[in-house]
Amino acid sequence: MTARRPTERRVILVAVALSTILSATACTSADPTTTAAPASPLPAANVQGTLVLRAQALPQIGTVVVDAEGYTLYRYDKDTARPPKSNCMEDCWMKWLPVMHTSDLRIEGIDPALVGTVVRAEDATRQVTIGGWPVYRYAGDAAPGETKGHGVGNAWFAITPQGRKAAAPANNPTGNNPTGNTAATNSTRANN
């Protein structure tokens, strides 16, 4: 038997290592029929710790749901409640952060029967719902109690503890009505 040169030994070792890696990968790879998770997870209003959903009266729009830090939570008219479905995908969730379900949930002033979850089609994560409506936090709200997302695009509204749209603000500095209704019809619209 002839001795192998060092370069031949390296080539053989690399081939054996590559073969081992490929066979191990083939044995542990996921079923191709399942949905793979995205390369980077969604930014979310909460990822770890206790998720707090609390009813809070805000002078601008009435009683709405806020998170543990007091940030206003929203619903999106292009989503559906029956059945629950989030349609805020791709670039949408960069501004409208989905409120993700955690194992530790504390609810204050909200009927627990109205709180649920929906599996997001985009990444198979669980998003919190209230009254069936997926819940979000607006990246444009810089401080607790702000409601800058209310009425955006006439599709985003602060969510009430019942899962409804909050009323239009009494003092709207822009002069437009983000809900598209007069004050007399706002109470009817808020029940949707």
Summary of the structure (lengths in Angstrom):
residues: 192
radius of gyration: 24.5
end to end distance: 85.2
largest distance: 98.1
contacts: 543
relative contact order: 0.17
helix: 21%
strand: 26%
